[in-house]
Amino acid sequence: MAYPPDRKYTKDHEWIRLAGDTGEVGITDYAQQQLGDVVYVELPEVGRTVTAGESFGSIESVKAVSELFAPMSGEIVAVNDSLRDHPEVVNSDPHGTWMIKVRLSSPGDSGELLDAARYQTHLAGRSD
């Protein structure tokens, strides 16, 4: 799978698509493959503040429950409510399905995030 170049990626397999001072957050194709069939997504309340690297929710599949981590710090301004009824869309369209939108505290500071090429290099070095 090609990873869209218009996003930044975490080593924990979340992505963020930046647009001005906000970012849409979701999980990567690699993450959804590792999880298997997604059956539930727990998302936070709008208005909650998150810090980069902090858990903002969880995703449950038939195989496991995994935490979701914020790629950047900010205030959650929207959650994808359709995932409550249709969590399986994460499997069919992981890079087209955002989970939360965050108004970023420091929009220009993407810190430890990886571009698509570096993320794919990170995946190539994994031994799982």
N, C-alpha and C positions, 0 to 999 in steps of 0.2 A: 504494500500500500504506500502510495506517495503521501507525505505529510504536507499539508498546505503551507506555503511559505509566508502567508499573511498572518501567522500566529507565532507566539512564543510558547515554549514547552518546558515543563518541569521534569526533573528526574523521577518524580512520583507519577508521571503520565497524565497530568492535566495539561490543557492548553488554555491560552488566553488570546483573544483577538481584540487588539486595542483600537479604539476609535475616539480620539480626543482624550478626554479625562475619564472615559469609562472603558470597561473591558467585559467581554462575554467570556464565560468560563465553561469548559466541558472536559470530557476525558478523551484520550486518544484511541485510535483504532487498536493499538497494542493492548491498552488497558481492557477494552471490551472483549478482545480475544481471550485474554487471560482469565477474565471473569466468567465467560460463558453467558448463558441466557440470563439477562437482567430481568428481575421480577419486582424490584422495588427501589425507589430513590427517595431518600430522606433529605429534604432541603430546608435551609434556615428561614427565618422570618425576614421580611423586608425591613430595613432599618438597622439590622445588626452590623456591627463593625467587625471586620476580620483583619488579621495580621498575616502577612506572607508566611506560608508554611503551616498555618493553623488549620485544623479541621473545621470545615463548614457544614459537613453532612456526611451521609454514607450512601453506599450503593450496594444492593444485595442481589446476588445471582443464585442460581441453583447450586453453585459450588462454594460460595464464600460471601462474607460481608467485608467490604473495604471502606476505609474512610476516604473522604474527598478533602483535598487540601487547597487552600487559596494560593494562587500563584503570586499575587500581589496584594498589598494592604489597601483597605478602603471600606466604604459603606455599601452594603448590599441594597441595590435600588430596584431589583426585580428578580423574581424566581420563575422558572419555567413550570407553571402549574400543570401543563398538559402531561408532564412526566408522572404525575400522581396516578393518572388513569392509564397511561401508555408508556411505561418505563422501557419496554422492549425497543423503542425507537433508537435508544442509545446503541443497540447492537447493529441496527440496519444503517444508521447514519451518524456515527460518532463525531465526525468533524462538522456536521451540519446541525447538531443538537446542542444548544447551550443549556446550562443548568442554572446559572446565576449571572446577573449583571452587577458589576461593582463600579461605583464612583471612586476612582483611585485617589489615594492620599498624595502620591507622588507619581504622576503619570509618566514622567520621563525616566523613572528609575526601575528598569526591568531586572536589575541585580543579577541573580544567578540563572536567569531563564536562558534557554537554549533556542537558537533559530532551528529551522527544520532540518538543515544538514547536520548540525551538531547533535540534534536529538536522534537522528537516524544512526549516527556514529555511536552514540550512547547505547542505543538498542543493540547494535552489532557487537558491542563488548559484553553484553549480558550473558550469563551462563545458565539461565533458567530455561 
